[in-house]
Amino acid sequence: MSDTPILQGIDLKKTYQLGRLEVPVLHGASIQIQARAWTTILGTSGSGKSTLLQLLGGIIRPTEGDISIMGNSGDSDGTVRQKVAYLGHQPGVYGELNALENLRFFAELYGQEANESDLDKLLVRFALERAKNRPIRTYSRGMTQRLALARMSVQGSDIWLLDEPMTGLDAAGRDIFVEWLNEAKNAGKTIVTITHAADLLKPSVDRVITLESGRLKEAVT
């Protein structure tokens, strides 16, 4: 595990405008994410976890503060952002396409090879092989979430940001998820997760960060 921060946020503040009211969510949080490590962010609902992850993933912009990815704070052509794969509360897959079509689309979107044999193996890994030709709109919530996790594997990104990725997964699906992320970390991926099921991840996680009321309160390595 390297001490070099691959992803960094400095004095991050985020305020939302609700009518005439300004609602602060983050209050100057600074965070360094180490390369090839698995970091988990904990906190109660409303503490700012999802906002922080969206800022790090470039989904939203900070009101104040700076974010750098692999030492780059600018990304005019989007090549740096392609190094980051983000999975939020929405699975980010297309309901009218089937599983193979979704994985092929995202692989090609990120400039990766879409070998059908490899995609089939990935679907077997996520227990979706029997439903690979069905439109995703016919999937259960857990099946859709497993496909969303598989999507991250084909993007070729070095940094994975996952917000409550175990939502909708049964016990078998959670086991697949934890094993899959362990393998990804061992293969050199940098992983950041938000989860309420922290106990399931404790043996695997390298660092735990706690946010409380928009402020970084604790870091345990």
Secondary structure, DSSP 8 states (H G I E B T S, - for coil): --SSEEEEEEEEEEEEEETTEEEEEEEEEEEEEETT-EEEEE--TTSSHHHHHHHHTTSS--SEEEEEETTBS--TTSTTGGGEEEE-SS----TTSBHHHHHHHHHHHTT----HHHHHHHHHHTT-GGGTTSBGGGS-HHHHHHHHHHHHHHS--SEEEEESTTTT--HHHHHHHHHHHHHHHHTT-EEEEE-S-HHHHTTT-SEEEEEETTEEEEEE-
